[in-house]
């Protein structure tokens, strides 16, 4: 059984890996303002549904988006809690490197 720290680390890795693709970043940007269905994302990003579905699955597996089915349509929205975890990790790095820089002043 993995510790909570290892699970957290695994989730950070999945999140940053998911964000390493330009199309997935575009999907995230599109979802910043509102929940969108797959067909709307296809239109906005001029991307075939099969390609978009693959990238949405990667984002879903990384817990960066939440799907919601309404009839035959699937809508996606951002998982703000997971995005905040990634942001907090980056902020902790920034604080750590700022402390290192300050202690190495000449």
N, C-alpha and C positions, 0 to 999 in steps of 0.2 A: 504494500500500500504506500502510495506517495505521500510525502508530507505536504502541508499546505504551501510551504515555500516552493517546493518543487513544482506543484500544480500551478502556482502563480507564475513561476519562471517559464513553464511550458506555455502558458496562455500568453505571456508577453512575446515569446518567440513566434507563436502562431499569428499574433496580431501584427507584429512588425513585418513578418514574411508576407502576410496578406496585403499589407499596404505597400509592398515593394513593386507592385505592378501598376503601370499608368492607367489602365482601364479601371482597375479596382479603386484607384484614387478618384477617378472621375465619378464612379458610382457613389462613393462616399460624399463627394461634393454635391451631387444631385440630391442626396437624401438629407443634407444639412437642414433644409428648410421645411421638408414635409415628407410624409410617407408617400411612396409611389408604387404603382403596380408595375409588373415586369414589362407590359406592353408600353407604358409611358417611358420607362428607362430605355427600351429598345429604340423608340422614336427619338428621344433626346440625345442618345449617344450614337445613333445611326449604327447599331450593332445587331447582328442576328440573334434571335432568342437562344439558340443553342450555345453560342459563345457566351452570352450574358449569363445564362443559367450556370455554366461552369464557374464563372467568376463570383456569382452570388453564393454558390455553395462554399467556395473558399472563404468568403467573408462570413458566412453563417457558421462554418466550422471554427473560425477564429472568434466567434461570438461578437463580431462587430456590427452585425445586423440581426434583426428579428423578423421572421416572416409571419404573415397573417393571411389566412385564406378566407376569402369572402366569395362564396359561390365558386365559380370556376376561375376567379382571379386571385393571384397571390400578390400581396402588398408587402413592401419591405420598409423598415424604419431603422434608424440607427439605434444601437445599444449604447446609450450615453455612458453607462457605468463602465463598460469595457474600454471605451475611448478615453474616459477619465483616468483609468488605470495606466494606460500607455502614456498619457500626458504627465501623470505623477512620476512615472519612472524617468521620463526625460527631464523633468524639473529637478529630480534628485541628482541626476548626472550633472546638470548645470550648476547646482549648488556645490556639489563635490568638486567640480573642476574650478569653480570660482575660488573655493577655499585653498586649493592647491596653488593656483596662480598667485593668490595673495601671500601665501607663505614663502613663495620663491621670488619675491621682489628684490631687486638689486639696487 
